[in-house]
Amino acid sequence: MELLVAIVVLTVGVAGCVSAIPFAIKTNFSNRQQSNSTVLAQMVMEKLLSAPSGVASTSITDCAGTANTVNTTGSAGGGSGASLVSGAVDYSQTAVAGYSMNYTTCGSNGQQMVYDVRWNIQAPTGNVKLLTVSAKLKRAGTLPATIRSMIGTGD
């Protein structure tokens, strides 16, 4: 009888561990994609922050060889680029040319992932820019990583 109870307890424990494995794999994939989104958002933010004053655009080339134009200017008193809702990029809106890109990353065995990267530049006072950059994997159910920063234009 004791052996039967021990087998039942062991079976329940093993079944619980087995059911947790797919959840752990999904969470690991999600965390990896969130990290990649953060790195892409940081890369675009650094490109925007490093652009000299007066330069209207620059470019970023992804691993697939696509050169993406990155507009670096915002309008005085307003914004340019991706639509914002509560300070975050609104992915339900159509992407704005020059303020969005599909960025391809290349992995092992020729695996490629495409990320939707968008940014908004606001210059509410004329000498300060408010930058918002967001990136997310182009797959349903993924969450974006958003970075915000301010920069003085030196004017």
C-alpha positions, -999 to +999 in steps of 0.1 A: +000+000+000+028+024+009+045+016-025+012+025-043+009+058-025+046+066-032+041+059-069+010+081-071+028+110-053+059+106-076+036+105-107+018+137-097+052+154-091+067+143-124+035+153-143+037+188-127+074+192-138+066+179-173+038+204-177+060+233-166+086+226-194+066+241-223+058+271-202+095+276-194+105+273-231+078+299-241+089+323-214+126+319-224+118+327-261+097+357-250+125+370-228+151+366-256+129+385-280+122+413-255+160+416-250+165+418-288+138+444-290+155+465-263+189+463-280+174+474-313+156+503-296+189+513-279+207+511-313+182+535-330+182+558-299+220+560-301+219+567-338+194+595-332+214+610-303+246+609-322+233+627-353+248+661-357+225+691-354+210+700-388+213+665-403+179+655-414+185+617-417+209+589-414+207+552-423+209+518-405+217+486-425+204+453-412+219+419-417+198+413-448+216+443-464+185+466-463+195+502-457+168+519-436+164+557-435+163+572-400+148+607-399+165+627-371+143+658-370+112+667-352+089+697-355+089+727-332+059+726-308+049+691-320+061+657-330+072+638-360+070+601-365+052+572-349+019+579-332+021+580-294-005+570-268+004+578-232+040+582-242+043+548-258+043+540-296+009+530-309+014+499-331-022+499-341-015+529-363+001+528-398+039+532-397+052+566-408+079+564-435+112+576-423+102+571-387+098+533-389+116+503-403+114+466-405+148+455-391+160+419-399+183+401-375+203+370-386+208+341-363+224+307-366+215+283-394+203+313-415+174+320-391+161+355-395+137+375-373+120+407-384+114+435-359+091+465-363+110+496-350+094+530-347+104+563-333+089+597-325+109+630-322+093+660-305+109+694-301+084+712-278+106+741-268+129+744-299+162+735-282+153+702-265+142+670-283+121+643-267+129+610-283+108+578-281+120+546-297+101+513-296+109+479-312+090+446-312+091+413-330+067+412-360+047+384-345+013+385-328+014+386-291+049+401-286+054+432-265+074+462-275+104+476-257+103+514-255+131+538-246+127+575-240+154+602-239+159+639-241+187+658-258+196+694-261+201+706-296+228+731-287+209+761-303 
